[in-house]
Amino acid sequence: MIGVCKICNRDRKLVNSHIIPRSLYRGILAAANAPSLYSTDPKAFPKKSRIGVYAQFLCMECETKFNHWDKYAAQFFLQDVPAAPAVVYADDLVFAVESLGLIGQNSGVLGKKIVEFDYGMLKLFLLSVLWRAALCSHTFFRNVTLVAHERPILDMVLNSGAGDPDLYACFLISFDDPEASKVAFCPHRLKFRGVNGYRFFMAGCSVFIKVDSRPMPVPDASNILRPNSPLYVMHRKWANSSERRKVLDIAANATEGGRSS
């Protein structure tokens, strides 16, 4: 398909761009049968998606600009997070467990502590996903709109400038069951503690990206990605989560049948 690339603004052949890299759909795409996209619209048919969710809005040259961040994200989510040591609740922990309702959910285990990670690489990957989602025409990303934030975020990504931790602040929560990695929800706008942002799901994790000039409130600010600091990826129980209940409800109410893509 020939069209105008959203980065270089030239008429070029546009390629299939995965908004969230295929590597982070590994738990979904590894299934014997092609995964299905379900809609909350009861009249919509489940749609088969054999290679994940993608759209055509970038030329090959510009698409490759994201490769090094995508590669790092695969290492982080698929290797670093699973291999990280568990964190057990203690009174002197600095991150905000009470505000997220996590105390006691996992017999005292709150999550994982990532001692070393690349702040710039991880944050710019997450911002690149946010930007790509906003430009994508696929209905899976229909809830993501950036308007005035679109250009500043793209400039940060293209110039490799992750900025201050509170600027488009990001934090992560993981689920305690591998089943969660086999599900991906549509990203959606969310107001968290009074600040606006977007929530994405990838590789069994829930990611919040702040899109708001207001700072992250205390004590939640201690959870966000920061340079030269450990990152705490907190656990939530999957079995009784609202996300799992939503999956079951959508699947139960979906119209039988499907279309391959």
Secondary structure, 3 states (H helix, E strand, C coil): CEEECCCCCCEEEEEEEECCCHHHHHHHHCCCCCCEECCCCCCCCCEECCCCCEEEEEEHHHHHHHHHHHHHHHHHHHHHHHHCCEEECCCCCCCCCHHHCCCCCCCCEEEEEECCCCHHHHHHHHHHHHHHHHHCCCHHHCCCCCHHHHHHHHHHHHCCCCCCCCCCCEEEEEECCHHHHHCCCCCEEEEECCEEEEEEEECCEEEEEECCCCCCCCCHHHHCCCCCCCEEEEEECCCCCHHHHHHHHHHHHCCCCCECC
